Amino acid sequence: MRNIRINMYSAFEKINISKLSPEDCLKLYKKHSGVKDNKQDETIKEIIKTVDYHTLTVVLIAKTQHESGYSAEKLLEIIKTNG
């Protein structure tokens, strides 16, 4: 039996996608975290910057905040401690 490699992605055109703006990342975070007020905005912005505006990571951390009940400050501490 021959080993055949197929590049599944060769049929797709590569498209470069830029990062969301910090403001759009903040909106995305707040949408998924349930945070309504502006009290945690500076900490949330620091979280977003720490994860380099990676949208999936922003959403996952926001959902973690929503489900865990942790504050943004606590999540930032966990991220900085554990990487």
N, C-alpha and C positions, 0 to 999 in steps of 0.2 A: 504494500500500500504506500502510495506516495504522499508526502506531506506537502499540502498546497496552502500557501498563505494568500489570503485575499484581504486587500486593503478596503475595508468597508466604507471608509470616508473619502475615497478618491472621487466619488461621484458628486461630492458636495463642494461648493465654492466656499473658500475661506473668507470670512468677513470679520474685520477688526471692529470691536465694539468698545467704545470709550467708557470710562467709569462714570457713575452717576455723580452729580455735583454733591457737595456736602449737605446742601439744603434738601435735595431730593432724597438723600440717604436718611436724613433725619425724619422726613415725612414717612419714608418706608418703615423705619424702625418704629415710629410711634403708631403707625397703622397696625403693626403686628404685635406690639407689646401692650397695647391698650392704654398707654400713657396719654393722658389728655392735657395736663397742664404743662407749663414751661419750666417747672422747678428743676427737672433733671436734665435739661437740654445740654448744658455744658459737659456733663459727665457722659451723656449719650454721644455727643460729638467726639469726645475723647475715645470712646469705645470704637466708633466708626473709623476714626483716624488710625487707631491701633490695628484694626483688621484691614487697613489699606482700602477702604471703601468697597470691599468684596461683597457684592449684594447678597449672595446666598448666606454668607456668614452673618451679615447684618440681620437678615431675616431670622436665622436660627437663634441668634442671641436674643433678639426681640421676643421671639416665641418662648424662649427659655425664661425670660423675665416674666412674661405673662403667666406661664404655667407654674413657675416656682414661687412667685410672689416676692422674689428678691428685688432689691432696689438696683438702679443702674450702678450706684457706687459699689455695691457688693459684687455685681457681675464684673465690673472693671477690676476690682481687687483680685477676683478669681482668675481672670484672664492674665493679669500681670504676674500673678504668682505661678500659674500653671502653664502659661504660654498658649 
